[in-house]
Amino acid sequence: MYCPCMGRFGNQADHFLGALAFAHGLNRTLVLPPWVEYRTGEPRSVQVPFDTYFKVKPLQAYHPVITMEKFMKELAPAIWPPGKRTVFCYQKRGESESCNAKEGNPFGPFWDTFSIDFDASEFYGPLQYDIHYSDMAHLWNKRYPANEYPVLAFMGAPATFPVQEENLVLHSHLIWSDTVLNRAKHFIRTVLPKGPFVGIHLRNGIDWSRACEHIESSPLLFSAPQCAGYRGEKGSINAEVCFPSKETILKQIRRVVKALKARAVFVASDNNHMIADINEALKLHKVQAYKYETNNPHVDLAILGLANHFVGNCVSSFSAFVKRERDVNGLSSSFWAFPPAQGATQSGHDEL
């Protein structure tokens, strides 16, 4: 069990895959946490049940899992009752001698959603989460046997960000709920013209512009390893890759649309969808750009996952989610301005 308390959905999804691998390595049931969302006008985070967005059964086919709502209602009273609830963290947090697991947002609101208060703190350092490393899983089980510690409740996700390379394949078990997938398919069927379409993700808000200022000094920033490699072995990430110019974006869109003979471009963005610019650039191709009618990032992701080709941002965890989903389904993807010398597409099955 853990609080997905770092970042928004893209980061939480990376952490989820790591937590799934961790639970699998320790042979412990994974409690599926709700997704933590931050909504305009809401002073505290909002917790959305895991199965709102994803199916539980495909995960159960890989490893035992249970939603947090079901765990707290059916199992916690017997195996994790109030008075015997310990929270795990690497080391003490802040001035106190405890994990301070409920201090701040979203930590407090997350645990309060289930009326959870902790009675003790357990510092698990120097253990770490990489169960692919040596005998780490054995060390965890030796130090915290299930008969003495029936529940390992972590203050944060027992996982690294970005997702470990070894855990990328686990995305195959993450399947959209019928609600999300049906909305995506309905949009494609009723709004987009019939025929191939290109899905693109534009990360271009002011916060992203500021983040990209650090890319030269942090070449593996955020999800950059999906392009550069986890050791930087596949190339370097520059400012243009992180925050591509309008010229770069329109040039790549024209090239991909022409290669696929696409009939439409679907745009997902946190800020500027560039609809007018794209329409003008594709006027001669008689192709138009579209966006989902409401702000719904999960439906955006599902539509991007169904596109005939996807172009995303190397550094964005939102784009990384789409890339992983498409990889496990054998679908093509490319990135803005990467690799710099060859243009947009990657090697292998990502060639257009």
N, C-alpha and C positions, 0 to 999 in steps of 0.2 A: 504494500500500500504506500502511496506517496502523494504529495501535493505537486501538481504540474505548475509550479509557481514562477517559472522563468519565461518571460516573453509571451508573445501571442501564439496563434494557432500553429504557424510553421515551426517555431521552436519547440512547442509542446509535442508536435508530431514526431520530431526528431528524437526527443527524449522518450517518447512512448516506445519506439522501436528498441531503444537501448534497455528500457525497463523490462520489455518483453523478453529480450535475450537474457537479461540478468535473472529474472524469475525462472526461465527455462534452465539456465545453468545451475541454479540452486535447487531445482525441482520443487519449487513452491508455487502455489496458485497465485496468479496476479490479480489483484483487485483493480478493476478498470476505473480510474478516477474520472470525475466529470471534467469537461473542458472548461478552463477558466477564461472568461471573456470580460472585456472592459468596454462598457457602453457609455456613450455620451450622456452626461447628466446623472449618471449613477456614481455615488461616492465610493461604493464598494464593488468588488468584482462580482460577477454573476457566474454561477456554476451550472453548466449545461450537461445533463446526463450523457455519458459516453455513447449510448446507443441511439441518441438523437441523430448522430451523424454517421455512425458505422455499425455494421452488423456484428453481433457477438459470436454467432455460430462458426464463421470461418476462423476466428481466433481460437475457439475451443477445439477445432480440428487439429490445431498445431500444439496447443498447450492449455492446461486448465486455467480458465479465467472466470471472474464473476464481477458483475457491476457493483460499484460501491453502495448503491442504494439497496441492493439485495443482500450484500454482505452485512451491512449495518442492521438490517431488519431481521435477518434469519440466523446469522452465525455469530455476530459480535456479542450478543447478550450472554452466550455460553462460553466462547473461547477468548473474548477480549472485552470483558465487562468494565464499566467505570470503576476506577480504583486500581486497575491493573493495566493501565495504558501507558506504555513507554514509547517515546519518540526517539528516533535515531538521527544523528547528525555526525559529521566528521569530527568536529570540535566545538567547544562552547562558542556561543554567539553573543557578541556585545559585552556588556559589563558583567553580566550574571555568570553563574556557574552551570547554566543549563543551555539547551538548544534554543530557548526563546522561540519555540516553533510557531507561535501564534502572533508574534509581533509584526505589525505592518500589514499592508494590503499587497497581495491577495492571501497571505498566510492565515490571518485571523478569519476572514470571511469564508475561506475554503473549509477549514475545520469546523467552524460554527454552523455551516450548512448541515452538518450531521451531528451537531451538539457534542463534539468531541473536545474534551479537555485532557491534558496529559498529566500523569502523576509522577513521571520520572523521565530523565534524559539518559541516553546511552551514546557515548562517543566511540564510533567504530574505527577511527584512525588507528593504524596506517592502512587498513584494508581499503581497496578501491573496487570499482565496478566492472573492470574488464575481465569478464569470465573466460575470454579467449586466451588470456595470459596465464601461462603456467598452471598452477593448481589453485588459483584464486577462489574458485567455487568451493573446493574442499576446505580452504581456510575459513571461509564464511560459515560453512555448516559445522565446522569443528568449534568455532568460537560461539556461534549462536544456533545450537541444535534446536530443531523444531519442537521437541518435547518440553524444552524450557522457555523457548521464545516462539510461541505459535504464530505470532504476528510481528512482522518487521515493518513498522510504520516510519517512513522516511520524511524528513522535513521538506526535502526537495526530491526531484527524480533521481533514482539510482542509475544515472546514465550520463554520458558526455554530450556536449554539443560542439560541432555538428555530429550527426549520427555516425558511429563507427563504420568503417568500410565493410567489416564482416557482417554487419547487421542490415545492410541495404536490402538484401533479398527478403527480409521479413515483411517488407511492404506488401508482398503478395497476399498476406493474410488480412490486410486492412481494406475492407470492402465497404463502399458507401451504402448507407441505409436506403431502403426503397424510396423513402420520401425525397432525399437529396437527388438520387439518380433519376427518378421519374421527372423531377423538375428540370433537370439538365436535358434529358431526352425530349421533353415537351418543348423546351425552348428551341432546340435544334430542329425539331420537326415542324414547328409552327411559325418560327421567326426567321430562321436562316433559309436562304434559297437552297433548293435541292442541289446536291453535288458536294465535292470536297471543300473543306474549309480549314483555314489556318487559325490556330489559337496562339495568342501572344500575351505575355505578361509584362506590363510596364510598371516599374518601381521608380517613381519620379517625384515623390513628395519632398519637402524641404528637409525633413529629418533624414531621408535617405541621401540627399545631396551632401549633408554634413558628414554622414557616416563614411561616404565614399572618399572624403578628403584624407582618410587614414589608410587607404588601400595600399599606397606605396610603402608605408612602414609596417603594414599588417597584410601581407599578400595572401594569407589564408583566412581573411576576415569572414566571419559568419559561415555561409555555405560554399565559399570559394573552392574548397577541395573537390567539389563535384566537377569542376573544370580543370583546375590546376593539378589535381591529384593530392592525396593526403600528405605527401612529402614534397609537393611542389614539382613533381617529376614530369608533369604534362604541359608545363608552360607557366607563364607569369600573368598575373591579373593587373591591369592598369586602370586608370580612372575612367577611360572610355568604356571598358568592359563593365565596370560597376555602374556608371551613370552615362549610358550612351547618348550621343547627340541626336537631334531630330533627323539630321541627314543620314546618320548610320541606320537608325530605325527604319526610315522610309525606304532606303536602298535595299535593306535586307528583306523587308516585306515584299517589295516589288519582285525581287529575285525568287523568293519562295512561292509567291502566288503564281508567277509565270511557270515555274518548274512543275508545280502540282496541277496547273490549270484550275486553281481554286476558284470557287464562286463567292466566297465570303471570308472575312477576317473577324474573328471574335476577340475582343479586347477585355482583359481583366486588369484593373489598376487600382491603386490606393489613392490616386490623386487625379492626374490628367490622362484621360483615355485617348486623346489625340484623334478623335473620330473625324473631325473636319479635315485635319491634315492628311490622314490616311485616305479618306475619300478622294481628296484632290489628287494625291499621288497615284491613285489607282483608277482615275477617271478613264484613261485610255483602255484599261483592261475591263471596264464595266463591272468592277467589283467594289463592294461597299463594306464598311466596318460596322460592327454591332457590339453592343454591351448588354448585360443583363439589366432588366428594368428596375430592379431594386438592389440595394447594397447587400449582397449575400455571397461572401467569400467562399463558402463551401460549395454552393452551386457553381460559382465561377471555376473552382478547382475541378469539379466533376466534368464541366463542359470542356475545359482545357485537356482533361484526360481522354476525352473522346474525339478530339480534333484529328484530322489527317496528318497534321504536322504541328509541332509546338516550338515556339521560340521564347526563351525565358532569360532571366537574369542570373548570371553565374553566382552572384554573391547572396541572392535572396533565398531564404528557407521556404518561402511560398513557391517559388519556381522549383526548388529542390523537391518539394512534395510531388509536383506534377511529373518531374523527370523520373523519379523513382517509380511512380505508378505506371508510367509509359514504358519504362525499361522492363518491368516484370511482365508487361503485356506485349512486349516485342514491337512497340510503336516508336516512330522516329521523333527526335528532338534536336534542337540546336540552341545556340546562345548568341546574344548580342555581342558582336565584335570579338568573338573568341572562336577559334584561335586567331590572333590578330592578323597573321599573314595570309591565312586561307579563307577568311570570311566567316560565315555564320556556322557552318555545319561541323560536326565532329566526325571522327573516323568511324569505321565499322558500320553497323546497321543504321547509324544516324545520317548517312549520306542521302541526299535527295536524289 
